[in-house]
Amino acid sequence: MKKAILFDLDGTLWDAIAPITDSWNETMKRKMVPFSFDTVKIKSYMGLTPEETVPLAFPGIPFEEGLALFKRCVQDENRFLAKKPGLLYPGEEEVLALLSKKYFLGIVSNSDRGYVENYLASCRMSPYFSYHVCAGDTGLPKWGNMLYAKKENALDSLFYIGDTLKDKLESEKAN
């Protein structure tokens, strides 16, 4: 029987709020647009899809323009986090090392392509995870990616660890 634990990334495996905030603000300055962000705002966007984030982050402008800004922020964010990664939680590596001996470990995130890979590389966590998938890879919502991961890896049983109510609701949708 192939047992798995799938993890959310932001707020569960690392805290990248501060560097993401810095990155987004640098992007706004470079693009010379009148938006600015603090850690409270950025944290409120974590786990949301681009379609959910754009109207919150860029109010008062057409959706397509906001989406273009969002995509630029995400591209810049990945480069920024490669140099200044998020913070791991105390004991995280030790816990993941133990869990990976008994369980198939994976990451399912609403992030764009490159974000999960950034965590794995910059924090040297690749040895503990057998799989990862995100919305940027498949276009699926988090619950859909949970089911996708289950099918893709022939997992018999799995559970999901996240840090928000949305994570709970998404895992319930996936059963």
N, CA, C and O of each residue as an XYZ file, in Angstrom:
700
protein
N       0.844     -1.177      0.000
C       0.000      0.000      0.000
C       0.894      1.246      0.000
O       1.777      1.378      0.847
N       0.665      2.145     -0.939
C       1.465      3.362     -1.065
C       0.761      4.490     -0.314
O      -0.249      5.026     -0.771
N       1.318      4.840      0.852
C       0.754      5.890      1.698
C       1.496      7.197      1.459
O       2.721      7.224      1.345
N       0.730      8.278      1.385
C       1.340      9.567      1.070
C       0.868     10.671      2.007
O      -0.238     10.643      2.547
N       1.754     11.635      2.171
C       1.422     12.892      2.834
C       1.732     13.983      1.819
O       2.858     14.100      1.334
N       0.720     14.772      1.511
C       0.896     15.909      0.617
C       0.848     17.183      1.457
O       0.034     17.304      2.373
N       1.717     18.118      1.140
C       1.828     19.361      1.897
C       1.486     20.571      1.039
O       1.782     20.615     -0.155
N       0.863     21.539      1.669
C       0.793     22.895      1.148
C       2.198     23.468      1.321
O       2.996     22.910      2.075
N       2.515     24.557      0.647
C       3.850     25.143      0.788
C       3.852     26.380      1.685
O       4.440     26.356      2.766
N       3.209     27.450      1.253
C       3.254     28.701      2.020
C       2.538     28.569      3.356
O       1.376     28.170      3.419
N       3.251     28.911      4.417
C       2.674     28.838      5.758
C       2.739     27.448      6.360
O       2.502     27.279      7.557
N       3.057     26.453      5.550
C       3.137     25.072      6.033
C       4.581     24.589      6.036
O       5.049     24.027      7.027
N       5.286     24.807      4.933
C       6.678     24.360      4.839
C       7.677     25.505      4.929
O       8.835     25.288      5.284
N       7.244     26.715      4.612
C       8.123     27.875      4.791
C       7.305     29.131      4.950
O       6.125     29.177      4.601
N       7.956     30.158      5.486
C       7.354     31.483      5.612
C       8.134     32.403      4.687
O       9.243     32.830      5.006
N       7.545     32.700      3.546
C       8.207     33.543      2.546
C       7.526     34.903      2.413
O       7.736     35.604      1.423
N       6.720     35.280      3.392
C       5.950     36.526      3.303
C       6.858     37.751      3.152
O       6.627     38.577      2.270
N       7.868     37.878      3.985
C       8.731     39.073      3.940
C       9.464     39.202      2.605
O       9.409     40.273      2.000
N      10.150     38.161      2.116
C      10.822     38.338      0.829
C       9.859     38.526     -0.345
O      10.183     39.242     -1.293
N       8.692     37.903     -0.298
C       7.711     38.107     -1.368
C       7.235     39.557     -1.363
O       7.106     40.171     -2.423
N       6.976     40.106     -0.182
C       6.555     41.501     -0.064
C       7.618     42.425     -0.660
O       7.299     43.324     -1.438
N       8.865     42.204     -0.299
C       9.960     43.020     -0.852
C      10.015     42.902     -2.373
O      10.193     43.899     -3.072
N       9.864     41.698     -2.872
C       9.927     41.461     -4.311
C       8.800     42.185     -5.048
O       9.038     42.855     -6.053
N       7.574     42.047     -4.543
C       6.434     42.691     -5.202
C       6.599     44.212     -5.199
O       6.296     44.869     -6.194
N       7.073     44.770     -4.094
C       7.264     46.221     -4.035
C       8.357     46.676     -5.000
O       8.235     47.738     -5.611
N       9.409     45.898     -5.144
C      10.443     46.225     -6.128
C       9.870     46.198     -7.545
O      10.201     47.055     -8.365
N       9.020     45.228     -7.831
C       8.387     45.141     -9.149
C       7.519     46.368     -9.409
O       7.551     46.925    -10.506
N       6.754     46.791     -8.422
C       5.887     47.967     -8.592
C       6.721     49.213     -8.873
O       6.358     50.023     -9.726
N       7.838     49.372     -8.157
C       8.720     50.532     -8.387
C       9.304     50.486     -9.791
O       9.333     51.497    -10.493
N       9.764     49.319    -10.192
C      10.372     49.171    -11.518
C       9.351     49.434    -12.620
O       9.681     50.037    -13.641
N       8.118     48.988    -12.419
C       7.052     49.191    -13.404
C       6.422     50.582    -13.288
O       5.621     50.989    -14.131
N       6.799     51.297    -12.231
C       6.282     52.643    -11.968
C       4.750     52.659    -11.913
O       4.100     53.476    -12.565
N       4.199     51.754    -11.136
C       2.753     51.710    -10.915
C       2.475     52.007     -9.441
O       3.314     51.720     -8.587
N       1.316     52.574     -9.134
C       1.059     53.105     -7.787
C       0.542     52.082     -6.766
O      -0.273     52.430     -5.912
N       0.990     50.863     -6.839
C       0.561     49.869     -5.858
C       1.721     49.567     -4.921
O       2.882     49.556     -5.332
N       1.394     49.322     -3.660
C       2.414     48.885     -2.701
C       1.787     47.848     -1.786
O       0.568     47.780     -1.624
N       2.649     47.053     -1.199
C       2.185     45.908     -0.417
C       2.900     45.860      0.918
O       4.057     46.260      1.041
N       2.187     45.362      1.913
C       2.815     45.057      3.189
C       2.623     43.567      3.447
O       1.929     42.886      2.692
N       3.228     43.071      4.499
C       3.178     41.624      4.750
C       1.756     41.135      5.039
O       1.432     39.984      4.745
N       0.912     41.985      5.605
C      -0.474     41.587      5.886
C      -1.225     41.347      4.579
O      -1.944     40.358      4.440
N      -1.053     42.268      3.614
C      -1.713     42.096      2.318
C      -1.207     40.840      1.614
O      -1.997     40.022      1.141
N       0.101     40.696      1.549
C       0.676     39.546      0.844
C       0.202     38.248      1.490
O      -0.145     37.294      0.793
N       0.187     38.214      2.803
C      -0.269     36.993      3.496
C      -1.716     36.663      3.142
O      -2.083     35.492      3.048
N      -2.535     37.691      2.946
C      -3.951     37.444      2.621
C      -4.124     36.847      1.229
O      -5.179     36.286      0.932
N      -3.107     36.956      0.365
C      -3.175     36.392     -0.984
C      -2.680     34.948     -1.043
O      -2.910     34.251     -2.030
N      -2.004     34.504      0.008
C      -1.418     33.165     -0.017
C      -2.511     32.097     -0.156
O      -3.530     32.127      0.535
N      -2.270     31.179     -1.048
C      -3.210     30.091     -1.279
C      -4.305     30.410     -2.277
O      -5.065     29.526     -2.675
N      -4.391     31.668     -2.684
C      -5.414     32.052     -3.657
C      -4.910     31.812     -5.074
O      -3.706     31.791     -5.329
N      -5.841     31.636     -5.972
C      -5.496     31.514     -7.387
C      -5.216     32.910     -7.955
O      -5.574     33.909     -7.331
N      -4.585     32.991     -9.124
C      -4.394     34.307     -9.745
C      -5.718     35.045     -9.948
O      -5.787     36.258     -9.749
N      -6.748     34.335    -10.334
C      -8.059     34.956    -10.571
C      -8.639     35.557     -9.285
O      -9.365     36.550     -9.335
N      -8.319     34.961     -8.148
C      -8.779     35.485     -6.865
C      -7.887     36.631     -6.375
O      -8.363     37.563     -5.728
N      -6.599     36.552     -6.687
C      -5.631     37.526     -6.190
C      -5.691     38.853     -6.936
O      -5.634     39.912     -6.311
N      -5.804     38.815     -8.251
C      -5.702     40.033     -9.073
C      -6.645     41.146     -8.615
O      -6.177     42.267     -8.420
N      -7.957     40.901     -8.429
C      -8.830     42.011     -8.019
C      -8.486     42.563     -6.625
O      -8.716     43.740     -6.349
N      -7.941     41.716     -5.759
C      -7.566     42.167     -4.423
C      -6.280     42.990     -4.446
O      -6.177     44.016     -3.774
N      -5.315     42.534     -5.216
C      -4.007     43.184     -5.250
C      -3.979     44.443     -6.109
O      -3.233     45.380     -5.825
N      -4.790     44.458     -7.152
C      -4.751     45.561     -8.118
C      -6.153     46.118     -8.372
O      -6.653     46.061     -9.496
N      -6.783     46.653     -7.328
C      -8.149     47.171     -7.495
C      -8.175     48.409     -8.388
O      -7.240     49.210     -8.413
N      -9.274     48.529     -9.111
C      -9.482     49.730     -9.902
C      -8.868     49.724    -11.286
O      -8.972     50.708    -12.018
N      -8.227     48.623    -11.651
C      -7.692     48.541    -13.012
C      -8.320     47.339    -13.703
O      -8.783     46.422    -13.024
N      -8.350     47.317    -15.021
C      -8.929     46.171    -15.732
C      -8.228     44.863    -15.346
O      -7.024     44.831    -15.095
N      -9.012     43.802    -15.309
C      -8.492     42.503    -14.877
C      -7.256     42.089    -15.675
O      -6.275     41.630    -15.089
N      -7.285     42.241    -16.986
C      -6.154     41.806    -17.817
C      -4.876     42.568    -17.481
O      -3.786     41.996    -17.476
N      -5.018     43.858    -17.202
C      -3.859     44.657    -16.802
C      -3.330     44.185    -15.444
O      -2.121     44.070    -15.241
N      -4.251     43.916    -14.525
C      -3.871     43.396    -13.211
C      -3.214     42.029    -13.318
O      -2.255     41.736    -12.604
N      -3.735     41.191    -14.215
C      -3.158     39.862    -14.407
C      -1.730     39.959    -14.954
O      -0.859     39.180    -14.568
N      -1.499     40.911    -15.847
C      -0.147     41.106    -16.383
C       0.805     41.540    -15.264
O       1.942     41.073    -15.202
N       0.343     42.429    -14.384
C       1.169     42.836    -13.245
C       1.429     41.664    -12.310
O       2.547     41.473    -11.833
N       0.387     40.883    -12.053
C       0.531     39.711    -11.194
C       1.575     38.740    -11.763
O       2.438     38.250    -11.034
N       1.489     38.472    -13.053
C       2.444     37.551    -13.686
C       3.867     38.089    -13.584
O       4.803     37.322    -13.360
N       4.038     39.386    -13.744
C       5.369     39.991    -13.603
C       5.862     39.825    -12.170
O       7.027     39.496    -11.945
N       4.969     40.053    -11.194
C       5.342     39.882     -9.777
C       5.808     38.463     -9.505
O       6.815     38.256     -8.828
N       5.079     37.484    -10.029
C       5.416     36.081     -9.803
C       6.759     35.731    -10.445
O       7.570     35.027     -9.842
N       6.995     36.215    -11.652
C       8.287     35.951    -12.308
C       9.426     36.560    -11.499
O      10.439     35.905    -11.254
N       9.259     37.803    -11.089
C      10.298     38.471    -10.307
C      10.475     37.801     -8.946
O      11.593     37.670     -8.447
N       9.371     37.385     -8.363
C       9.382     36.722     -7.053
C      10.244     35.465     -7.081
O      11.025     35.231     -6.159
N      10.114     34.663     -8.120
C      10.905     33.433     -8.202
C      12.401     33.733     -8.240
O      13.189     33.042     -7.595
N      12.791     34.753     -8.988
C      14.212     35.138     -9.031
C      14.665     35.676     -7.672
O      15.762     35.366     -7.206
N      13.816     36.475     -7.050
C      14.138     37.076     -5.761
C      14.309     35.986     -4.690
O      15.265     36.014     -3.916
N      13.373     35.030     -4.656
C      13.416     33.978     -3.637
C      14.607     33.033     -3.816
O      15.038     32.395     -2.855
N      15.135     32.939     -5.020
C      16.328     32.118     -5.237
C      17.517     32.692     -4.466
O      18.407     31.958     -4.036
N      17.515     34.021     -4.300
C      18.598     34.694     -3.581
C      18.278     34.876     -2.100
O      19.159     34.782     -1.246
N      16.991     35.140     -1.806
C      16.547     35.386     -0.427
C      15.329     34.505     -0.142
O      14.195     34.982     -0.179
N      15.561     33.226      0.140
C      14.426     32.306      0.326
C      13.639     32.572      1.600
O      14.068     33.307      2.490
N      12.476     31.947      1.649
C      11.662     32.016      2.845
C      12.338     31.279      3.987
O      13.366     30.627      3.808
N      11.742     31.395      5.158
C      12.292     30.759      6.354
C      11.628     29.412      6.606
O      10.407     29.281      6.510
N      12.440     28.420      6.929
C      11.921     27.111      7.317
C      11.450     27.178      8.769
O      11.856     28.058      9.528
N      10.596     26.242      9.135
C      10.113     26.182     10.503
C      11.054     25.320     11.346
O      11.723     24.430     10.821
N      11.104     25.587     12.653
C      12.024     24.829     13.517
C      11.782     23.324     13.420
O      10.646     22.859     13.517
N      12.862     22.574     13.228
C      12.791     21.115     13.180
C      12.229     20.552     11.890
O      12.060     19.338     11.770
N      11.938     21.408     10.922
C      11.291     20.951      9.686
C      12.090     19.875      8.962
O      11.546     18.832      8.597
N      13.357     20.122      8.759
C      14.154     19.155      7.994
C      14.206     17.802      8.698
O      14.109     16.762      8.046
N      14.355     17.803      9.997
C      14.402     16.548     10.754
C      13.083     15.782     10.636
O      13.080     14.564     10.456
N      11.970     16.499     10.739
C      10.652     15.865     10.635
C      10.446     15.289      9.228
O       9.984     14.158      9.077
N      10.791     16.072      8.203
C      10.633     15.588      6.828
C      11.527     14.375      6.555
O      11.124     13.447      5.854
N      12.725     14.387      7.105
C      13.630     13.247      6.931
C      13.008     11.983      7.517
O      13.068     10.919      6.901
N      12.417     12.090      8.692
C      11.756     10.935      9.325
C      10.532     10.484      8.528
O      10.366      9.294      8.260
N       9.681     11.432      8.153
C       8.467     11.087      7.418
C       8.781     10.459      6.065
O       8.089      9.536      5.633
N       9.815     10.951      5.398
C      10.135     10.451      4.049
C      10.618      9.006      4.060
O      10.641      8.353      3.017
N      11.000      8.506      5.219
C      11.417      7.098      5.315
C      10.220      6.158      5.274
O      10.349      4.998      4.882
N       9.059      6.655      5.677
C       7.868      5.809      5.773
C       6.782      6.161      4.757
O       5.995      5.302      4.362
N       6.743      7.423      4.336
C       5.670      7.899      3.472
C       6.211      8.507      2.183
O       7.338      9.000      2.131
N       5.404      8.459      1.176
C       5.627      9.203     -0.060
C       5.259     10.646      0.261
O       4.122     10.913      0.650
N       6.186     11.578      0.109
C       5.916     12.983      0.408
C       5.805     13.785     -0.878
O       6.602     13.627     -1.803
N       4.806     14.642     -0.913
C       4.607     15.501     -2.074
C       4.145     16.881     -1.655
O       3.739     17.102     -0.514
N       4.215     17.803     -2.599
C       3.744     19.169     -2.379
C       2.678     19.468     -3.420
O       2.869     19.213     -4.609
N       1.552     20.009     -2.965
C       0.487     20.476     -3.847
C       0.227     21.930     -3.484
O      -0.138     22.239     -2.350
N       0.415     22.817     -4.447
C       0.335     24.247     -4.192
C      -0.482     24.954     -5.274
O      -0.590     24.472     -6.402
N      -1.048     26.093     -4.914
C      -1.736     26.934     -5.897
C      -0.771     27.865     -6.613
O      -1.203     28.747     -7.356
N       0.497     27.690     -6.409
C       1.502     28.599     -6.956
C       1.682     28.438     -8.461
O       1.107     27.555     -9.097
N       2.501     29.328     -8.993
C       2.867     29.260    -10.395
C       4.088     28.361    -10.544
O       4.759     28.035     -9.565
N       4.362     27.970    -11.774
C       5.543     27.163    -12.073
C       6.804     27.829    -11.550
O       6.977     29.041    -11.672
N       7.673     27.032    -10.972
C       8.959     27.528    -10.500
C       9.000     27.829     -9.015
O      10.075     27.836     -8.416
N       7.845     28.076     -8.409
C       7.815     28.453     -6.999
C       8.174     27.272     -6.095
O       9.015     27.405     -5.207
N       7.546     26.133     -6.316
C       7.850     24.946     -5.503
C       9.299     24.520     -5.730
O      10.009     24.169     -4.788
N       9.725     24.557     -6.990
C      11.096     24.196     -7.313
C      12.091     25.107     -6.586
O      13.169     24.673     -6.181
N      11.707     26.374     -6.432
C      12.529     27.337     -5.725
C      12.703     26.917     -4.261
O      13.819     26.914     -3.742
N      11.611     26.568     -3.610
C      11.682     26.081     -2.223
C      12.580     24.854     -2.137
O      13.472     24.785     -1.292
N      12.340     23.894     -3.012
C      13.110     22.648     -2.964
C      14.607     22.894     -3.139
O      15.421     22.296     -2.436
N      14.970     23.775     -4.075
C      16.384     24.025     -4.357
C      17.024     24.947     -3.321
O      18.078     24.625     -2.773
N      16.391     26.098     -3.049
C      17.025     27.075     -2.175
C      17.103     26.602     -0.727
O      18.009     26.999      0.005
N      16.172     25.767     -0.312
C      16.177     25.245      1.061
C      16.732     23.823      1.143
O      16.758     23.219      2.215
N      17.170     23.302      0.015
C      17.753     21.955     -0.074
C      16.814     20.876      0.504
O      17.225     20.053      1.324
N      15.571     20.900      0.065
C      14.570     19.957      0.556
C      14.219     18.869     -0.462
O      13.396     18.001     -0.170
N      14.821     18.901     -1.635
C      14.527     17.907     -2.671
C      14.650     16.458     -2.208
O      13.851     15.625     -2.635
N      15.618     16.121     -1.353
C      15.751     14.708     -0.968
C      14.527     14.119     -0.259
O      14.357     12.900     -0.220
N      13.684     14.978      0.295
C      12.567     14.486      1.096
C      11.260     14.354      0.321
O      10.325     13.703      0.785
N      11.195     14.960     -0.839
C       9.954     14.965     -1.600
C      10.088     14.174     -2.893
O      11.049     14.336     -3.645
N       9.113     13.323     -3.131
C       9.100     12.498     -4.337
C       8.331     13.135     -5.483
O       8.433     12.695     -6.628
N       7.560     14.175     -5.171
C       6.648     14.697     -6.187
C       6.194     16.096     -5.792
O       6.130     16.429     -4.609
N       5.882     16.905     -6.789
C       5.217     18.179     -6.545
C       4.420     18.561     -7.785
O       4.779     18.228     -8.915
N       3.331     19.269     -7.532
C       2.493     19.770     -8.615
C       1.850     21.064     -8.125
O       1.559     21.223     -6.940
N       1.635     21.978     -9.059
C       1.015     23.249     -8.687
C       0.025     23.673     -9.765
O      -0.028     23.094    -10.850
N      -0.748     24.687     -9.442
C      -1.735     25.202    -10.392
C      -1.072     25.646    -11.689
O      -1.650     25.500    -12.766
N       0.137     26.187    -11.589
C       0.858     26.619    -12.783
C       1.248     25.474    -13.706
O       1.480     25.689    -14.896
N       1.322     24.265    -13.173
C       1.641     23.088    -13.986
C       0.423     22.568    -14.737
O       0.520     22.189    -15.904
N      -0.727     22.552    -14.062
C      -1.900     21.855    -14.605
C      -3.092     22.750    -14.903
O      -3.960     22.386    -15.696
N      -3.141     23.924    -14.271
C      -4.318     24.778    -14.396
C      -5.468     24.323    -13.518
O      -6.562     24.883    -13.583
N      -5.227     23.310    -12.696
C      -6.271     22.769    -11.826
C      -6.287     23.478    -10.479
O      -5.266     24.011    -10.043
N      -7.454     23.487     -9.812
C      -7.488     24.001     -8.440
C      -6.756     23.019     -7.524
O      -6.424     21.906     -7.934
N      -6.512     23.430     -6.302
C      -5.741     22.599     -5.374
C      -6.361     21.212     -5.198
O      -5.642     20.213     -5.220
N      -7.682     21.135     -5.025
C      -8.311     19.821     -4.833
C      -8.116     18.952     -6.072
O      -7.920     17.742     -5.958
N      -8.170     19.560     -7.247
C      -7.942     18.807     -8.479
C      -6.518     18.301     -8.565
O      -6.275     17.192     -9.041
N      -5.579     19.106     -8.110
C      -4.184     18.662     -8.105
C      -3.921     17.581     -7.069
O      -3.024     16.757     -7.249
N      -4.690     17.573     -5.990
C      -4.569     16.470     -5.022
C      -4.962     15.155     -5.691
O      -4.269     14.146     -5.564
N      -6.079     15.186     -6.403
C      -6.532     13.977     -7.105
C      -5.579     13.615     -8.241
O      -5.329     12.436     -8.494
N      -5.054     14.618     -8.916
C      -4.071     14.411     -9.985
C      -2.825     13.719     -9.423
O      -2.315     12.769    -10.017
N      -2.344     14.200     -8.287
C      -1.165     13.596     -7.644
C      -1.450     12.148     -7.249
O      -0.594     11.276     -7.403
N      -2.645     11.901     -6.743
C      -3.018     10.551     -6.329
C      -2.989      9.594     -7.515
O      -2.427      8.502     -7.433
N      -3.599     10.018     -8.614
C      -3.644      9.175     -9.807
C      -2.261      9.032    -10.437
O      -1.841      7.924    -10.771
N      -1.564     10.131    -10.596
C      -0.255     10.167    -11.246
C       0.767      9.249    -10.551
O       1.639      8.669    -11.197
N       0.639      9.136     -9.229
C       1.612      8.373     -8.443
C       1.060      7.067     -7.895
O       1.714      6.410     -7.085
N      -0.142      6.682     -8.329
C      -0.785      5.450     -7.872
C      -0.776      5.349     -6.346
O      -0.355      4.343     -5.775
N      -1.251      6.417     -5.700
C      -1.276      6.461     -4.237
C      -2.538      5.786     -3.729
O      -3.635      6.048     -4.221
N      -2.377      4.921     -2.747
C      -3.531      4.218     -2.175
C      -4.237      5.054     -1.117
O      -5.466      5.098     -1.065
N      -3.460      5.707     -0.284
C      -4.066      6.564      0.729
C      -3.177      7.784      0.920
O      -1.951      7.717      0.820
N      -3.838      8.893      1.196
C      -3.076     10.112      1.399
C      -3.850     11.056      2.275
O      -5.071     10.969      2.406
N      -3.110     11.956      2.868
C      -3.768     13.081      3.524
C      -2.965     14.332      3.242
O      -1.798     14.278      2.855
N      -3.629     15.465      3.448
C      -3.071     16.753      3.078
C      -2.847     17.593      4.321
O      -3.709     17.663      5.197
N      -1.683     18.234      4.394
C      -1.369     19.113      5.511
C      -1.249     20.541      4.973
O      -0.418     20.832      4.112
N      -2.096     21.416      5.500
C      -2.070     22.813      5.117
C      -2.258     23.688      6.336
O      -2.320     23.192      7.461
N      -2.350     24.992      6.116
C      -2.433     25.915      7.246
C      -3.631     26.862      7.200
O      -3.751     27.748      8.047
N      -4.512     26.685      6.226
C      -5.642     27.607      6.116
C      -6.965     26.844      6.018
O      -6.993     25.644      5.748
N      -8.039     27.564      6.242
C      -9.372     26.994      6.065
C      -9.554     26.554      4.614
O     -10.163     25.519      4.346
N      -9.026     27.339      3.686
C      -9.131     26.971      2.270
C      -8.453     25.624      2.006
O      -8.971     24.816      1.235
N      -7.309     25.376      2.631
C      -6.643     24.077      2.482
C      -7.556     22.949      2.969
O      -7.657     21.901      2.332
N      -8.209     23.176      4.089
C      -9.137     22.175      4.636
C     -10.287     21.917      3.661
O     -10.633     20.767      3.388
N     -10.872     22.990      3.142
C     -12.003     22.852      2.224
C     -11.586     22.167      0.922
O     -12.328     21.345      0.385
N     -10.407     22.503      0.423
C      -9.901     21.872     -0.808
C      -9.662     20.382     -0.576
O      -9.981     19.566     -1.441
N      -9.108     20.019      0.570
C      -8.866     18.598      0.834
C     -10.187     17.844      1.012
O     -10.278     16.669      0.655
N     -11.193     18.496      1.552
C     -12.512     17.866      1.673
C     -13.107     17.621      0.284
O     -13.716     16.576      0.056
N     -12.939     18.567     -0.647
C     -13.431     18.374     -2.016
C     -12.780     17.154     -2.672
O     -13.407     16.451     -3.465
N     -11.532     16.921     -2.332
C     -10.798     15.782     -2.908
C     -11.013     14.493     -2.116
O     -10.476     13.443     -2.471
N     -11.795     14.575     -1.052
C     -12.020     13.411     -0.185
C     -10.760     12.933      0.499
O     -10.799     11.963      1.257
